Amino acid sequence: MIRTITLLLLTASLFSCKKETKTSPEEKTTTETATISSEWMYLFDGVSTAGWRAYNGTELPPGWIAKDSALTFDTTLGLEQDYTGGQDIIYGLQEFENFELYVEWKLPEGGNSGIFYHLKEHIPNAGPSNISPEYQLIDDENYTKIHSVTEYKTGLGYENPSQLHPLQKTAADYAMYPADEAVKVLNPTGEWNSTRILFTPEKVEHWLNGEKVLSFVPWSEDWYAKKNAGKWKDEEYYGKFKSGYIGFQDHSSPIWFKNVKIRKL
């Protein structure tokens, strides 16, 4: 009799424990989503340029090569050849919608580049900058010592036309949202920086060297107000697309990228 009662109690206890640890449908969905979103995909592995090609092209433009574990634009190769196409490049094997992108990069003194996303090809009378949001990459400290921006900035109506505007500085959503200079740390030219871009319809985040420097809501009332009042007010396709290619901008200066990886959110 005692043995029977003990067996019944043990069975009940095991049943109770199983019931308490059962995963709810909501928890299961969350776990599965986390697993999917944690799967990083390398767009550049330090060796092969497979998947990369010119925007609106079929091959990499001259100058874009894999060298010393970096995807780089070598101006000695890219600017001295008879090449008439654009030199912005995209990872052309897959489009991305909601994502987290991680990139390490460095610029020379006076360098300028950018990271594009949701980029579409073959749009009439529009290039990457007219279509895609851009995480700005530029030598904040020295750019205007080497390049004049006065004429360009005067046309935009920015104050202090001889200097970079906050909307033109590194980690800005170019010509839309500035990075927070109070928390922004930009390493000197020639040194590596890290960038993260998180995109969802609810929020976009720009990170620089481990610090979140910018957050905004895409396609919000505020977003449209900035778009319609600034540089992109006459650009029909700017920020229109909700998925597209990842791209890197050529601005006729050397640029280096490494550890380029992405995961879907």
C-alpha positions in Angstrom: 0.0 0.0 0.0 2.8 2.4 1.0 4.6 1.5 -2.2 1.5 2.2 -4.3 0.9 5.7 -2.7 4.6 6.6 -3.2 4.4 5.6 -6.9 1.2 7.7 -7.4 2.9 10.7 -5.7 6.0 10.4 -7.9 3.9 10.2 -11.0 1.9 13.3 -10.1 5.1 15.2 -9.3 6.6 14.3 -12.7 3.4 15.3 -14.4 3.3 18.6 -12.5 6.9 19.4 -13.4 6.3 18.7 -17.1 3.2 20.9 -17.1 5.0 23.8 -15.5 7.9 23.7 -18.0 5.8 23.4 -21.1 6.6 26.1 -23.7 3.7 28.3 -24.8 3.1 29.0 -28.5 4.2 32.6 -27.9 7.5 31.5 -26.3 8.1 29.0 -29.0 7.6 31.6 -31.7 9.9 34.0 -29.9 12.6 31.3 -29.6 12.3 30.4 -33.2 12.5 34.0 -34.3 15.6 34.6 -32.1 17.2 31.6 -33.7 16.5 32.8 -37.2 17.7 36.3 -36.5 20.9 35.1 -34.9 22.1 33.4 -38.1 24.8 35.8 -39.5 25.5 35.7 -43.2 28.9 37.0 -44.4 28.6 39.2 -47.5 32.4 39.4 -47.7 34.7 36.8 -46.1 38.0 38.6 -46.5 39.0 36.5 -49.5 36.4 36.3 -52.2 34.4 39.1 -53.9 31.7 36.6 -55.0 28.3 38.2 -55.1 29.6 41.8 -55.5 29.2 43.7 -58.7 28.7 47.2 -60.1 25.3 48.8 -59.4 23.4 48.2 -62.7 26.3 46.1 -63.9 27.4 42.5 -64.1 31.0 42.7 -62.8 33.0 44.6 -60.2 34.2 47.9 -61.6 38.0 48.4 -61.9 39.6 49.2 -58.6 37.4 47.1 -56.4 39.4 44.2 -55.2 40.0 41.9 -52.2 43.3 42.8 -50.6 44.8 42.2 -47.1 41.4 40.7 -46.0 39.5 43.8 -47.0 37.2 44.7 -49.8 38.8 47.9 -51.0 38.6 50.5 -53.7 42.2 51.0 -55.0 42.2 54.4 -56.8 45.4 53.5 -58.7 43.5 50.7 -60.4 40.0 52.2 -60.5 40.6 55.8 -61.7 43.2 55.3 -64.3 41.4 52.9 -66.6 39.0 53.7 -69.4 35.8 52.8 -67.7 32.5 54.7 -68.2 30.2 52.9 -65.8 29.4 53.8 -62.2 31.7 52.5 -59.5 29.2 52.1 -56.7 28.9 48.4 -55.9 26.2 46.1 -54.4 26.0 42.6 -53.0 23.8 41.4 -55.9 22.9 37.8 -54.8 20.1 38.7 -52.4 17.8 41.6 -51.4 17.1 42.3 -47.7 14.1 43.8 -45.9 14.5 43.9 -42.1 18.0 43.3 -41.0 21.0 44.0 -38.8 24.1 44.8 -40.8 27.6 44.9 -39.3 30.6 46.4 -41.2 34.1 47.4 -40.3 35.7 50.2 -42.4 38.4 52.8 -42.6 39.0 55.9 -44.7 42.1 57.8 -45.7 42.5 61.5 -44.9 39.8 63.4 -46.9 37.9 60.1 -47.6 34.2 59.9 -48.4 31.9 56.9 -48.9 28.6 55.4 -47.7 26.6 52.3 -47.0 23.4 51.9 -49.0 20.4 49.6 -48.2 17.0 48.9 -49.8 18.7 49.8 -53.1 17.0 49.0 -56.4 18.5 49.0 -59.8 17.5 50.2 -63.3 15.4 53.2 -62.0 15.0 55.9 -64.7 17.1 59.0 -64.0 18.1 57.9 -60.5 21.3 56.6 -59.0 21.9 55.0 -55.6 21.9 58.3 -53.7 18.6 59.2 -55.1 17.0 55.9 -54.1 18.6 54.5 -51.1 19.0 55.7 -47.5 22.7 56.1 -46.8 24.8 55.6 -43.6 27.3 58.3 -44.2 31.1 57.6 -44.0 33.4 60.6 -44.3 36.5 62.1 -42.7 34.7 64.6 -40.5 37.8 66.3 -39.4 39.8 66.8 -42.6 37.3 66.6 -45.5 36.8 70.3 -45.9 40.5 71.0 -45.6 41.0 69.0 -48.8 37.7 69.4 -50.7 35.5 72.4 -51.1 31.8 71.9 -50.2 30.8 75.6 -50.4 29.0 75.5 -53.7 27.3 72.2 -53.0 26.1 73.3 -49.5 25.0 76.7 -50.7 22.6 75.0 -53.1 21.1 73.1 -50.2 20.6 76.2 -48.1 22.8 74.9 -45.2 24.5 77.4 -42.9 28.3 77.7 -42.8 28.7 76.5 -46.4 32.4 75.9 -46.1 32.0 73.3 -43.3 30.3 69.9 -43.2 26.7 70.0 -42.0 25.7 67.5 -39.3 23.6 65.8 -41.9 26.7 65.2 -43.9 28.9 63.8 -41.2 29.8 60.1 -40.4 26.9 57.9 -39.1 24.2 60.4 -40.2 21.3 59.1 -42.2 22.6 61.3 -45.0 20.6 64.5 -45.6 17.9 63.2 -43.3 19.0 62.6 -39.6 22.2 63.6 -37.9 24.2 61.4 -35.5 24.3 62.4 -31.9 27.7 64.1 -31.5 27.5 63.9 -27.8 28.0 60.1 -27.8 29.7 59.6 -31.2 33.3 58.4 -31.2 34.9 58.4 -34.6 38.4 56.9 -34.9 41.0 58.8 -36.8 41.6 58.2 -40.5 43.6 55.1 -41.2 42.1 53.3 -38.2 39.2 50.8 -38.3 35.7 51.8 -37.2 32.7 49.6 -36.8 29.1 50.3 -38.0 25.8 48.6 -37.2 22.6 49.4 -39.0 19.4 47.9 -37.6 16.3 48.2 -39.8 12.7 47.4 -39.0 9.5 49.3 -39.9 9.2 50.3 -36.3 12.8 51.7 -35.8 16.1 52.3 -37.5 19.3 52.5 -35.5 22.7 53.6 -36.5 25.6 52.5 -34.3 29.2 53.6 -34.5 32.1 51.9 -32.6 29.7 50.3 -30.1 27.5 53.4 -29.4 24.0 54.0 -30.7 24.2 57.4 -32.3 20.9 57.7 -34.1 17.4 56.3 -34.0 14.4 57.2 -36.2 11.1 55.7 -37.4 11.0 55.1 -41.2 8.1 56.4 -43.2 6.7 58.2 -40.2 5.2 61.7 -40.3 8.5 63.1 -39.2 10.4 61.1 -41.8 8.2 62.4 -44.6 8.4 65.9 -43.3 12.2 65.7 -43.5 12.2 64.0 -46.9 9.8 66.6 -48.4 11.6 69.6 -47.1 15.2 68.7 -47.7 17.6 67.4 -50.4 15.2 64.6 -51.4 12.0 66.6 -51.8 12.0 66.2 -55.6 13.3 62.6 -55.6 10.3 60.3 -56.3 12.1 57.1 -55.4 14.1 58.1 -52.4 13.4 55.8 -49.4 10.4 54.3 -51.3 11.4 50.7 -51.3 11.0 48.4 -48.3 13.6 45.8 -49.5 16.6 45.9 -51.7 20.3 45.5 -52.1 23.2 46.4 -49.7 25.7 48.7 -51.4 28.9 50.6 -50.9 29.5 54.0 -52.4 32.5 55.0 -54.5 33.5 58.7 -54.0 36.8 58.5 -55.9 38.8 57.9 -52.7 40.3 54.8 -51.2 38.0 52.9 -48.9 38.4 49.6 -47.0 35.6 47.2 -45.7 36.0 44.0 -43.7 33.8 41.6 -41.6 30.8 42.5 -43.7 27.9 40.4 -42.3 24.1 40.6 -42.1 21.3 38.8 -40.4 17.6 39.0 -41.1 15.2 40.3 -38.5 
